[in-house]
Amino acid sequence: MNKPLSYRPDIDGLRAFGLICVVLFHAFPGNFGGGFIGVDIFFVISGFLITNHIVDSLKAGRFSFTDFFIRRISRIFPALAVVLIFCMLFGWLALLPEEYTQLGKHVMSSVAFISNYTFWHESGYFDNSFDTKVLLNLWSLGVEEQFYILYPLILLIAFKDSTRLVFIISVIFLASFFLIYGWFVSI
């Protein structure tokens, strides 16, 4: 049985760099465009750490979807609940009824981890400005959690056969590349 991943100062350094990118982007939106790089760094760190956890559990023969999701929920929901409750309380005091209704929709989509789709479908000429959407940054949490619904299943299916794993990851990589390339070309 492999021992668990020990403390990695290089990962903390990457977290710091990612956080600096995000903070600078929000502090100086017109002058610093690297906020998405910070989000990408957090996606990579999360993927690396969770992949190690899943692979170690698979090697030890003790992987469980239930345990995996209980760990995710216990790690994310307490902080998420505090943020969402605070936003609803503050919104009750500070927002107009239509804005508060939209905030409630954003809270519900954040709890369901689909806020990335909610915000994507809200963009338009008559929509509120992005800077009035206090939960907009939760789009990345939606993307991450949607990924972790399928990713453990892929690892479980392909774990014992490295050829199958390479094939599945290659298909996903190529499909995502062509989807994003098609999206960029259409802009």
C-alpha positions in Angstrom: 0.0 0.0 0.0 1.4 3.4 -0.9 1.7 6.0 1.8 -0.4 9.1 1.4 0.9 12.1 -0.5 3.0 14.1 2.0 3.3 17.9 2.3 4.5 19.5 -0.9 5.9 23.0 -0.6 6.0 23.3 -4.4 2.2 22.9 -4.5 1.9 25.7 -1.9 4.1 27.8 -4.2 1.9 27.1 -7.2 -1.2 27.9 -5.0 0.4 31.3 -4.1 1.2 32.1 -7.7 -2.4 31.2 -8.8 -3.9 33.3 -6.0 -1.7 36.2 -6.9 -2.9 36.0 -10.5 -6.5 35.9 -9.5 -6.2 38.8 -7.0 -4.3 41.0 -9.4 -6.9 40.3 -12.1 -9.7 41.4 -9.8 -7.7 44.4 -8.3 -6.7 45.7 -11.7 -9.0 44.3 -14.3 -8.0 46.6 -17.0 -4.2 46.2 -16.5 -3.8 42.5 -15.6 -5.5 39.8 -17.6 -4.0 36.7 -16.0 -6.8 35.8 -13.6 -7.8 32.7 -15.7 -4.3 31.4 -15.5 -4.7 31.4 -11.7 -7.9 29.4 -12.0 -6.2 27.0 -14.4 -3.4 26.5 -11.8 -6.0 25.6 -9.2 -7.6 23.2 -11.5 -4.3 21.4 -12.2 -3.4 21.3 -8.5 -6.8 19.9 -7.6 -6.6 17.3 -10.4 -3.1 16.2 -9.3 -4.0 15.8 -5.7 -7.3 14.1 -6.2 -5.9 11.8 -8.9 -3.2 10.7 -6.4 -5.9 10.1 -3.8 -8.1 8.1 -6.2 -5.2 6.0 -7.6 -3.9 5.3 -4.1 -7.3 4.1 -3.1 -7.7 2.0 -6.2 -4.3 0.4 -5.6 -5.3 -0.4 -2.1 -8.6 -1.8 -3.2 -10.6 0.6 -1.0 -12.0 3.2 -3.4 -15.6 4.1 -2.8 -17.6 6.7 -4.7 -19.6 7.4 -1.5 -16.5 8.1 0.5 -15.0 10.2 -2.3 -18.1 12.4 -2.5 -18.5 12.6 1.3 -14.9 13.9 1.5 -15.6 16.5 -1.3 -18.8 17.6 0.4 -17.3 17.9 3.8 -14.4 19.9 2.4 -16.4 22.3 0.2 -19.9 22.8 1.7 -19.0 24.4 5.1 -17.2 27.4 3.5 -19.7 27.5 0.6 -22.6 27.6 3.0 -21.1 30.5 4.9 -20.6 32.4 1.7 -24.0 31.7 0.4 -25.8 32.5 3.7 -23.9 35.8 4.0 -24.7 36.8 0.5 -28.4 36.1 1.0 -28.5 38.1 4.2 -26.6 41.0 2.8 -28.7 40.8 -0.4 -31.9 41.0 1.6 -30.7 44.3 3.0 -29.0 45.8 -0.1 -30.6 44.5 -3.3 -33.7 45.4 -5.2 -36.4 42.6 -5.4 -35.4 41.6 -9.0 -31.7 41.5 -8.0 -32.5 39.5 -4.9 -34.5 37.0 -7.0 -31.5 36.6 -9.4 -29.2 36.2 -6.3 -31.4 33.4 -5.1 -31.1 31.7 -8.5 -27.4 32.0 -8.3 -27.3 30.6 -4.8 -29.4 27.6 -5.9 -27.2 27.0 -9.0 -24.1 27.2 -6.8 -25.4 24.6 -4.4 -26.1 22.3 -7.3 -22.7 23.1 -8.8 -24.1 24.3 -12.1 -23.5 28.0 -11.8 -21.1 27.9 -14.8 -24.1 27.1 -17.0 -26.4 29.6 -15.2 -24.0 32.5 -15.8 -23.2 31.3 -19.3 -26.9 31.4 -20.2 -27.5 34.8 -18.5 -25.1 36.7 -20.7 -26.9 39.1 -23.0 -27.8 42.7 -23.8 -30.5 43.0 -21.1 -28.7 41.1 -18.4 -27.2 42.6 -15.3 -23.5 43.6 -15.6 -21.1 40.9 -14.5 -19.8 43.1 -11.7 -23.2 43.0 -9.9 -23.1 39.2 -9.8 -21.5 38.5 -6.4 -21.3 34.7 -6.9 -19.9 34.8 -10.4 -16.6 33.4 -9.2 -18.3 30.2 -8.3 -18.5 29.2 -12.0 -15.1 27.5 -11.5 -16.4 25.4 -8.6 -19.2 24.2 -10.8 -16.7 23.2 -13.5 -14.5 21.4 -11.0 -17.4 19.5 -9.3 -18.9 18.4 -12.7 -15.4 17.1 -13.7 -15.3 15.1 -10.4 -18.6 13.4 -11.1 -17.1 11.7 -14.2 -13.4 11.5 -13.5 -13.4 8.9 -10.7 -15.6 6.7 -12.9 -13.1 7.0 -15.8 -10.2 6.1 -13.5 -12.1 3.2 -12.1 -12.9 1.8 -15.6 -9.4 2.2 -16.9 -7.3 1.6 -13.8 -6.1 -1.9 -14.5 -5.4 -1.4 -18.2 -3.0 1.4 -19.0 -3.8 1.2 -22.7 -7.4 1.8 -22.0 -6.5 4.7 -19.8 -4.3 6.3 -22.4 -7.1 5.8 -25.0 -9.8 7.3 -22.9 -7.7 10.3 -21.8 -6.6 10.8 -25.5 -10.2 10.8 -26.7 -11.3 13.3 -24.0 -8.3 15.5 -24.7 -9.0 15.5 -28.5 -12.7 16.1 -28.0 -12.1 19.0 -25.7 -9.5 20.5 -27.9 -11.8 20.4 -31.0 -14.7 21.7 -29.0 -12.8 24.7 -27.6 -11.1 25.3 -31.0 -14.6 25.3 -32.7 -15.8 27.7 -30.0 -12.8 30.1 -30.6 -13.2 29.9 -34.3 -16.9 30.9 -34.0 -16.1 34.0 -32.0 
